[in-house]
């Protein structure tokens, strides 16, 4: 099960470099996670200052 980024995201970009498989990118309204590439490590969720990343 991949992680997802909610609308609480403020597009700070802190999560993207934490992703070991580069599954996080800028979306239209906020950052998004490619569910097919996500390896469910949770590093992005741990790094998010807004708590906007959770398991899908």
mmJSON file of the N, C-alpha and C atoms, coordinates in Angstrom:
{"data_MODEL":{"atom_site":{
"group_PDB":["ATOM","ATOM","ATOM","ATOM","ATOM","ATOM","ATOM","ATOM","ATOM","ATOM","ATOM","ATOM","ATOM","ATOM","ATOM","ATOM","ATOM","ATOM","ATOM","ATOM","ATOM","ATOM","ATOM","ATOM","ATOM","ATOM","ATOM","ATOM","ATOM","ATOM","ATOM","ATOM","ATOM","ATOM","ATOM","ATOM","ATOM","ATOM","ATOM","ATOM","ATOM","ATOM","ATOM","ATOM","ATOM","ATOM","ATOM","ATOM","ATOM","ATOM","ATOM","ATOM","ATOM","ATOM","ATOM","ATOM","ATOM","ATOM","ATOM","ATOM","ATOM","ATOM","ATOM","ATOM","ATOM","ATOM","ATOM","ATOM","ATOM","ATOM","ATOM","ATOM","ATOM","ATOM","ATOM","ATOM","ATOM","ATOM","ATOM","ATOM","ATOM","ATOM","ATOM","ATOM","ATOM","ATOM","ATOM","ATOM","ATOM","ATOM","ATOM","ATOM","ATOM","ATOM","ATOM","ATOM","ATOM","ATOM","ATOM","ATOM","ATOM","ATOM","ATOM","ATOM","ATOM","ATOM","ATOM","ATOM","ATOM","ATOM","ATOM","ATOM","ATOM","ATOM","ATOM","ATOM","ATOM","ATOM","ATOM","ATOM","ATOM","ATOM","ATOM","ATOM","ATOM","ATOM","ATOM","ATOM","ATOM","ATOM","ATOM","ATOM","ATOM","ATOM","ATOM","ATOM","ATOM","ATOM","ATOM","ATOM","ATOM","ATOM","ATOM","ATOM","ATOM","ATOM","ATOM","ATOM","ATOM","ATOM","ATOM","ATOM","ATOM","ATOM","ATOM","ATOM","ATOM","ATOM","ATOM","ATOM","ATOM","ATOM","ATOM","ATOM","ATOM","ATOM","ATOM","ATOM"],
"id":[1,2,3,4,5,6,7,8,9,10,11,12,13,14,15,16,17,18,19,20,21,22,23,24,25,26,27,28,29,30,31,32,33,34,35,36,37,38,39,40,41,42,43,44,45,46,47,48,49,50,51,52,53,54,55,56,57,58,59,60,61,62,63,64,65,66,67,68,69,70,71,72,73,74,75,76,77,78,79,80,81,82,83,84,85,86,87,88,89,90,91,92,93,94,95,96,97,98,99,100,101,102,103,104,105,106,107,108,109,110,111,112,113,114,115,116,117,118,119,120,121,122,123,124,125,126,127,128,129,130,131,132,133,134,135,136,137,138,139,140,141,142,143,144,145,146,147,148,149,150,151,152,153,154,155,156,157,158,159,160,161,162,163,164,165,166,167,168],
"type_symbol":["N","C","C","N","C","C","N","C","C","N","C","C","N","C","C","N","C","C","N","C","C","N","C","C","N","C","C","N","C","C","N","C","C","N","C","C","N","C","C","N","C","C","N","C","C","N","C","C","N","C","C","N","C","C","N","C","C","N","C","C","N","C","C","N","C","C","N","C","C","N","C","C","N","C","C","N","C","C","N","C","C","N","C","C","N","C","C","N","C","C","N","C","C","N","C","C","N","C","C","N","C","C","N","C","C","N","C","C","N","C","C","N","C","C","N","C","C","N","C","C","N","C","C","N","C","C","N","C","C","N","C","C","N","C","C","N","C","C","N","C","C","N","C","C","N","C","C","N","C","C","N","C","C","N","C","C","N","C","C","N","C","C","N","C","C","N","C","C"],
"label_atom_id":["N","CA","C","N","CA","C","N","CA","C","N","CA","C","N","CA","C","N","CA","C","N","CA","C","N","CA","C","N","CA","C","N","CA","C","N","CA","C","N","CA","C","N","CA","C","N","CA","C","N","CA","C","N","CA","C","N","CA","C","N","CA","C","N","CA","C","N","CA","C","N","CA","C","N","CA","C","N","CA","C","N","CA","C","N","CA","C","N","CA","C","N","CA","C","N","CA","C","N","CA","C","N","CA","C","N","CA","C","N","CA","C","N","CA","C","N","CA","C","N","CA","C","N","CA","C","N","CA","C","N","CA","C","N","CA","C","N","CA","C","N","CA","C","N","CA","C","N","CA","C","N","CA","C","N","CA","C","N","CA","C","N","CA","C","N","CA","C","N","CA","C","N","CA","C","N","CA","C","N","CA","C","N","CA","C","N","CA","C","N","CA","C","N","CA","C"],
"label_alt_id":[null,null,null,null,null,null,null,null,null,null,null,null,null,null,null,null,null,null,null,null,null,null,null,null,null,null,null,null,null,null,null,null,null,null,null,null,null,null,null,null,null,null,null,null,null,null,null,null,null,null,null,null,null,null,null,null,null,null,null,null,null,null,null,null,null,null,null,null,null,null,null,null,null,null,null,null,null,null,null,null,null,null,null,null,null,null,null,null,null,null,null,null,null,null,null,null,null,null,null,null,null,null,null,null,null,null,null,null,null,null,null,null,null,null,null,null,null,null,null,null,null,null,null,null,null,null,null,null,null,null,null,null,null,null,null,null,null,null,null,null,null,null,null,null,null,null,null,null,null,null,null,null,null,null,null,null,null,null,null,null,null,null,null,null,null,null,null,null],
"label_comp_id":["UNK","UNK","UNK","UNK","UNK","UNK","UNK","UNK","UNK","UNK","UNK","UNK","UNK","UNK","UNK","UNK","UNK","UNK","UNK","UNK","UNK","UNK","UNK","UNK","UNK","UNK","UNK","UNK","UNK","UNK","UNK","UNK","UNK","UNK","UNK","UNK","UNK","UNK","UNK","UNK","UNK","UNK","UNK","UNK","UNK","UNK","UNK","UNK","UNK","UNK","UNK","UNK","UNK","UNK","UNK","UNK","UNK","UNK","UNK","UNK","UNK","UNK","UNK","UNK","UNK","UNK","UNK","UNK","UNK","UNK","UNK","UNK","UNK","UNK","UNK","UNK","UNK","UNK","UNK","UNK","UNK","UNK","UNK","UNK","UNK","UNK","UNK","UNK","UNK","UNK","UNK","UNK","UNK","UNK","UNK","UNK","UNK","UNK","UNK","UNK","UNK","UNK","UNK","UNK","UNK","UNK","UNK","UNK","UNK","UNK","UNK","UNK","UNK","UNK","UNK","UNK","UNK","UNK","UNK","UNK","UNK","UNK","UNK","UNK","UNK","UNK","UNK","UNK","UNK","UNK","UNK","UNK","UNK","UNK","UNK","UNK","UNK","UNK","UNK","UNK","UNK","UNK","UNK","UNK","UNK","UNK","UNK","UNK","UNK","UNK","UNK","UNK","UNK","UNK","UNK","UNK","UNK","UNK","UNK","UNK","UNK","UNK","UNK","UNK","UNK","UNK","UNK","UNK"],
"label_asym_id":["A","A","A","A","A","A","A","A","A","A","A","A","A","A","A","A","A","A","A","A","A","A","A","A","A","A","A","A","A","A","A","A","A","A","A","A","A","A","A","A","A","A","A","A","A","A","A","A","A","A","A","A","A","A","A","A","A","A","A","A","A","A","A","A","A","A","A","A","A","A","A","A","A","A","A","A","A","A","A","A","A","A","A","A","A","A","A","A","A","A","A","A","A","A","A","A","A","A","A","A","A","A","A","A","A","A","A","A","A","A","A","A","A","A","A","A","A","A","A","A","A","A","A","A","A","A","A","A","A","A","A","A","A","A","A","A","A","A","A","A","A","A","A","A","A","A","A","A","A","A","A","A","A","A","A","A","A","A","A","A","A","A","A","A","A","A","A","A"],
"label_entity_id":["1","1","1","1","1","1","1","1","1","1","1","1","1","1","1","1","1","1","1","1","1","1","1","1","1","1","1","1","1","1","1","1","1","1","1","1","1","1","1","1","1","1","1","1","1","1","1","1","1","1","1","1","1","1","1","1","1","1","1","1","1","1","1","1","1","1","1","1","1","1","1","1","1","1","1","1","1","1","1","1","1","1","1","1","1","1","1","1","1","1","1","1","1","1","1","1","1","1","1","1","1","1","1","1","1","1","1","1","1","1","1","1","1","1","1","1","1","1","1","1","1","1","1","1","1","1","1","1","1","1","1","1","1","1","1","1","1","1","1","1","1","1","1","1","1","1","1","1","1","1","1","1","1","1","1","1","1","1","1","1","1","1","1","1","1","1","1","1"],
"label_seq_id":[1,1,1,2,2,2,3,3,3,4,4,4,5,5,5,6,6,6,7,7,7,8,8,8,9,9,9,10,10,10,11,11,11,12,12,12,13,13,13,14,14,14,15,15,15,16,16,16,17,17,17,18,18,18,19,19,19,20,20,20,21,21,21,22,22,22,23,23,23,24,24,24,25,25,25,26,26,26,27,27,27,28,28,28,29,29,29,30,30,30,31,31,31,32,32,32,33,33,33,34,34,34,35,35,35,36,36,36,37,37,37,38,38,38,39,39,39,40,40,40,41,41,41,42,42,42,43,43,43,44,44,44,45,45,45,46,46,46,47,47,47,48,48,48,49,49,49,50,50,50,51,51,51,52,52,52,53,53,53,54,54,54,55,55,55,56,56,56],
"pdbx_PDB_ins_code":[null,null,null,null,null,null,null,null,null,null,null,null,null,null,null,null,null,null,null,null,null,null,null,null,null,null,null,null,null,null,null,null,null,null,null,null,null,null,null,null,null,null,null,null,null,null,null,null,null,null,null,null,null,null,null,null,null,null,null,null,null,null,null,null,null,null,null,null,null,null,null,null,null,null,null,null,null,null,null,null,null,null,null,null,null,null,null,null,null,null,null,null,null,null,null,null,null,null,null,null,null,null,null,null,null,null,null,null,null,null,null,null,null,null,null,null,null,null,null,null,null,null,null,null,null,null,null,null,null,null,null,null,null,null,null,null,null,null,null,null,null,null,null,null,null,null,null,null,null,null,null,null,null,null,null,null,null,null,null,null,null,null,null,null,null,null,null,null],
"Cartn_x":[0.846,0.0,0.891,0.712,1.532,1.084,1.977,1.643,0.984,0.264,-0.371,-0.166,-0.238,-0.082,-1.426,-1.896,-3.204,-3.117,-4.265,-4.341,-3.739,-3.354,-2.675,-1.247,-0.764,0.59,0.748,1.858,2.14,3.219,3.532,4.524,5.893,6.315,7.624,8.764,8.472,9.47,10.376,10.174,11.039,10.963,9.826,9.637,10.369,10.435,10.973,12.388,13.344,14.687,14.781,13.779,13.779,13.373,12.769,12.272,13.421,13.675,14.774,14.565,13.303,13.006,12.492,12.624,12.209,10.764,9.873,8.462,7.652,8.276,7.559,7.921,6.888,7.105,6.073,6.342,5.4,4.166,3.004,1.757,1.177,-0.029,-0.688,-0.936,-1.511,-1.862,-0.902,-0.3,0.65,1.481,2.454,3.3,2.461,2.904,2.188,3.188,2.674,3.484,3.004,3.942,3.645,3.457,2.217,1.895,2.597,2.836,3.498,4.98,5.586,7.008,7.256,6.279,6.42,6.722,7.725,8.098,7.638,6.767,6.15,7.14,8.223,9.221,8.812,8.01,7.548,8.496,9.622,10.587,9.973,9.145,8.5,7.551,6.786,5.833,6.566,7.685,8.476,9.043,9.336,9.955,8.956,7.694,6.696,6.351,6.626,6.328,4.836,4.038,2.595,1.812,2.453,1.739,0.764,1.116,0.222,0.391,1.312,1.567,1.157,0.358,-0.107,-0.242,-0.422,-0.628,-1.987,-2.017,-3.253,-4.234],
"Cartn_y":[-1.179,0.0,1.242,2.082,3.288,4.396,5.328,6.511,7.532,8.493,9.551,10.878,11.95,13.295,13.999,14.513,15.168,16.638,17.26,18.684,19.57,18.991,19.737,20.11,19.514,19.776,21.248,21.84,23.248,23.39,22.279,22.254,22.782,22.43,22.871,22.083,20.853,20.046,19.235,19.274,18.548,17.036,16.539,15.097,14.516,15.248,14.716,14.143,14.861,14.282,13.095,12.91,11.784,10.48,10.565,9.374,8.653,7.415,6.619,6.21,6.194,5.75,6.883,8.11,9.301,9.222,8.778,8.631,9.899,10.938,12.166,13.275,13.959,15.071,16.16,17.336,18.439,18.158,18.318,18.175,19.551,19.587,20.848,21.692,21.075,21.805,21.543,20.365,19.995,18.823,18.406,17.285,16.006,15.067,13.803,12.648,11.473,10.262,9.297,8.787,7.77,6.452,5.995,4.791,3.551,3.497,2.334,2.273,3.412,3.466,3.42,3.828,3.893,2.512,2.46,1.194,1.132,2.046,2.045,2.147,2.876,2.984,3.985,4.994,5.967,7.116,7.181,8.254,9.619,9.706,10.972,11.431,10.5,10.835,11.33,10.709,11.123,12.529,12.898,14.197,15.341,15.037,16.068,16.911,18.221,19.07,19.338,19.102,19.338,18.087,16.94,15.691,15.371,15.798,15.654,14.332,13.481,12.222,11.064,10.153,8.992,7.802,6.629,5.438,5.533,5.136,5.214,4.155],
"Cartn_z":[0.0,0.0,0.0,-0.956,-1.105,-0.16,0.067,0.847,-0.072,0.518,-0.268,0.442,-0.328,0.216,0.136,1.264,1.324,0.928,0.894,0.549,1.637,2.76,3.823,3.416,2.33,1.823,1.47,1.918,1.616,0.54,-0.125,-1.215,-0.796,0.405,0.886,0.241,-0.208,-0.884,0.012,1.302,2.233,2.009,1.608,1.449,0.241,-0.841,-2.102,-1.986,-1.385,-1.298,-0.34,0.508,1.447,0.776,-0.401,-1.096,-1.798,-1.374,-1.916,-3.37,-3.811,-5.181,-6.066,-5.59,-6.34,-6.835,-5.946,-6.292,-6.04,-5.489,-5.14,-6.116,-6.603,-7.535,-7.28,-7.844,-7.707,-8.551,-7.955,-8.676,-8.953,-9.444,-9.759,-8.511,-7.479,-6.255,-5.095,-5.089,-4.042,-4.543,-3.748,-4.143,-4.213,-5.057,-5.231,-5.175,-4.851,-4.792,-5.866,-6.649,-7.655,-6.912,-6.809,-6.042,-6.581,-7.871,-8.461,-8.089,-7.836,-7.498,-5.988,-5.194,-3.737,-3.151,-2.261,-1.616,-0.158,0.239,1.572,2.729,2.539,3.61,4.692,4.332,5.307,5.587,4.897,5.136,4.852,3.833,3.479,4.583,5.126,6.196,7.437,7.739,8.898,8.715,7.484,7.2,7.064,6.785,6.511,7.738,7.709,8.866,9.06,8.038,8.114,8.491,8.469,8.726,7.592,6.389,5.228,4.488,4.929,4.24,5.139,4.572,5.318,4.403,5.0,4.196,3.504,2.26,1.467,1.895],
"occupancy":[1.0,1.0,1.0,1.0,1.0,1.0,1.0,1.0,1.0,1.0,1.0,1.0,1.0,1.0,1.0,1.0,1.0,1.0,1.0,1.0,1.0,1.0,1.0,1.0,1.0,1.0,1.0,1.0,1.0,1.0,1.0,1.0,1.0,1.0,1.0,1.0,1.0,1.0,1.0,1.0,1.0,1.0,1.0,1.0,1.0,1.0,1.0,1.0,1.0,1.0,1.0,1.0,1.0,1.0,1.0,1.0,1.0,1.0,1.0,1.0,1.0,1.0,1.0,1.0,1.0,1.0,1.0,1.0,1.0,1.0,1.0,1.0,1.0,1.0,1.0,1.0,1.0,1.0,1.0,1.0,1.0,1.0,1.0,1.0,1.0,1.0,1.0,1.0,1.0,1.0,1.0,1.0,1.0,1.0,1.0,1.0,1.0,1.0,1.0,1.0,1.0,1.0,1.0,1.0,1.0,1.0,1.0,1.0,1.0,1.0,1.0,1.0,1.0,1.0,1.0,1.0,1.0,1.0,1.0,1.0,1.0,1.0,1.0,1.0,1.0,1.0,1.0,1.0,1.0,1.0,1.0,1.0,1.0,1.0,1.0,1.0,1.0,1.0,1.0,1.0,1.0,1.0,1.0,1.0,1.0,1.0,1.0,1.0,1.0,1.0,1.0,1.0,1.0,1.0,1.0,1.0,1.0,1.0,1.0,1.0,1.0,1.0,1.0,1.0,1.0,1.0,1.0,1.0],
"B_iso_or_equiv":[0.0,0.0,0.0,0.0,0.0,0.0,0.0,0.0,0.0,0.0,0.0,0.0,0.0,0.0,0.0,0.0,0.0,0.0,0.0,0.0,0.0,0.0,0.0,0.0,0.0,0.0,0.0,0.0,0.0,0.0,0.0,0.0,0.0,0.0,0.0,0.0,0.0,0.0,0.0,0.0,0.0,0.0,0.0,0.0,0.0,0.0,0.0,0.0,0.0,0.0,0.0,0.0,0.0,0.0,0.0,0.0,0.0,0.0,0.0,0.0,0.0,0.0,0.0,0.0,0.0,0.0,0.0,0.0,0.0,0.0,0.0,0.0,0.0,0.0,0.0,0.0,0.0,0.0,0.0,0.0,0.0,0.0,0.0,0.0,0.0,0.0,0.0,0.0,0.0,0.0,0.0,0.0,0.0,0.0,0.0,0.0,0.0,0.0,0.0,0.0,0.0,0.0,0.0,0.0,0.0,0.0,0.0,0.0,0.0,0.0,0.0,0.0,0.0,0.0,0.0,0.0,0.0,0.0,0.0,0.0,0.0,0.0,0.0,0.0,0.0,0.0,0.0,0.0,0.0,0.0,0.0,0.0,0.0,0.0,0.0,0.0,0.0,0.0,0.0,0.0,0.0,0.0,0.0,0.0,0.0,0.0,0.0,0.0,0.0,0.0,0.0,0.0,0.0,0.0,0.0,0.0,0.0,0.0,0.0,0.0,0.0,0.0,0.0,0.0,0.0,0.0,0.0,0.0],
"pdbx_formal_charge":[null,null,null,null,null,null,null,null,null,null,null,null,null,null,null,null,null,null,null,null,null,null,null,null,null,null,null,null,null,null,null,null,null,null,null,null,null,null,null,null,null,null,null,null,null,null,null,null,null,null,null,null,null,null,null,null,null,null,null,null,null,null,null,null,null,null,null,null,null,null,null,null,null,null,null,null,null,null,null,null,null,null,null,null,null,null,null,null,null,null,null,null,null,null,null,null,null,null,null,null,null,null,null,null,null,null,null,null,null,null,null,null,null,null,null,null,null,null,null,null,null,null,null,null,null,null,null,null,null,null,null,null,null,null,null,null,null,null,null,null,null,null,null,null,null,null,null,null,null,null,null,null,null,null,null,null,null,null,null,null,null,null,null,null,null,null,null,null],
"auth_seq_id":[1,1,1,2,2,2,3,3,3,4,4,4,5,5,5,6,6,6,7,7,7,8,8,8,9,9,9,10,10,10,11,11,11,12,12,12,13,13,13,14,14,14,15,15,15,16,16,16,17,17,17,18,18,18,19,19,19,20,20,20,21,21,21,22,22,22,23,23,23,24,24,24,25,25,25,26,26,26,27,27,27,28,28,28,29,29,29,30,30,30,31,31,31,32,32,32,33,33,33,34,34,34,35,35,35,36,36,36,37,37,37,38,38,38,39,39,39,40,40,40,41,41,41,42,42,42,43,43,43,44,44,44,45,45,45,46,46,46,47,47,47,48,48,48,49,49,49,50,50,50,51,51,51,52,52,52,53,53,53,54,54,54,55,55,55,56,56,56],
"auth_comp_id":["UNK","UNK","UNK","UNK","UNK","UNK","UNK","UNK","UNK","UNK","UNK","UNK","UNK","UNK","UNK","UNK","UNK","UNK","UNK","UNK","UNK","UNK","UNK","UNK","UNK","UNK","UNK","UNK","UNK","UNK","UNK","UNK","UNK","UNK","UNK","UNK","UNK","UNK","UNK","UNK","UNK","UNK","UNK","UNK","UNK","UNK","UNK","UNK","UNK","UNK","UNK","UNK","UNK","UNK","UNK","UNK","UNK","UNK","UNK","UNK","UNK","UNK","UNK","UNK","UNK","UNK","UNK","UNK","UNK","UNK","UNK","UNK","UNK","UNK","UNK","UNK","UNK","UNK","UNK","UNK","UNK","UNK","UNK","UNK","UNK","UNK","UNK","UNK","UNK","UNK","UNK","UNK","UNK","UNK","UNK","UNK","UNK","UNK","UNK","UNK","UNK","UNK","UNK","UNK","UNK","UNK","UNK","UNK","UNK","UNK","UNK","UNK","UNK","UNK","UNK","UNK","UNK","UNK","UNK","UNK","UNK","UNK","UNK","UNK","UNK","UNK","UNK","UNK","UNK","UNK","UNK","UNK","UNK","UNK","UNK","UNK","UNK","UNK","UNK","UNK","UNK","UNK","UNK","UNK","UNK","UNK","UNK","UNK","UNK","UNK","UNK","UNK","UNK","UNK","UNK","UNK","UNK","UNK","UNK","UNK","UNK","UNK","UNK","UNK","UNK","UNK","UNK","UNK"],
"auth_asym_id":["A","A","A","A","A","A","A","A","A","A","A","A","A","A","A","A","A","A","A","A","A","A","A","A","A","A","A","A","A","A","A","A","A","A","A","A","A","A","A","A","A","A","A","A","A","A","A","A","A","A","A","A","A","A","A","A","A","A","A","A","A","A","A","A","A","A","A","A","A","A","A","A","A","A","A","A","A","A","A","A","A","A","A","A","A","A","A","A","A","A","A","A","A","A","A","A","A","A","A","A","A","A","A","A","A","A","A","A","A","A","A","A","A","A","A","A","A","A","A","A","A","A","A","A","A","A","A","A","A","A","A","A","A","A","A","A","A","A","A","A","A","A","A","A","A","A","A","A","A","A","A","A","A","A","A","A","A","A","A","A","A","A","A","A","A","A","A","A"],
"auth_atom_id":["N","CA","C","N","CA","C","N","CA","C","N","CA","C","N","CA","C","N","CA","C","N","CA","C","N","CA","C","N","CA","C","N","CA","C","N","CA","C","N","CA","C","N","CA","C","N","CA","C","N","CA","C","N","CA","C","N","CA","C","N","CA","C","N","CA","C","N","CA","C","N","CA","C","N","CA","C","N","CA","C","N","CA","C","N","CA","C","N","CA","C","N","CA","C","N","CA","C","N","CA","C","N","CA","C","N","CA","C","N","CA","C","N","CA","C","N","CA","C","N","CA","C","N","CA","C","N","CA","C","N","CA","C","N","CA","C","N","CA","C","N","CA","C","N","CA","C","N","CA","C","N","CA","C","N","CA","C","N","CA","C","N","CA","C","N","CA","C","N","CA","C","N","CA","C","N","CA","C","N","CA","C","N","CA","C","N","CA","C","N","CA","C","N","CA","C"],
"pdbx_PDB_model_num":[1,1,1,1,1,1,1,1,1,1,1,1,1,1,1,1,1,1,1,1,1,1,1,1,1,1,1,1,1,1,1,1,1,1,1,1,1,1,1,1,1,1,1,1,1,1,1,1,1,1,1,1,1,1,1,1,1,1,1,1,1,1,1,1,1,1,1,1,1,1,1,1,1,1,1,1,1,1,1,1,1,1,1,1,1,1,1,1,1,1,1,1,1,1,1,1,1,1,1,1,1,1,1,1,1,1,1,1,1,1,1,1,1,1,1,1,1,1,1,1,1,1,1,1,1,1,1,1,1,1,1,1,1,1,1,1,1,1,1,1,1,1,1,1,1,1,1,1,1,1,1,1,1,1,1,1,1,1,1,1,1,1,1,1,1,1,1,1]
}}}
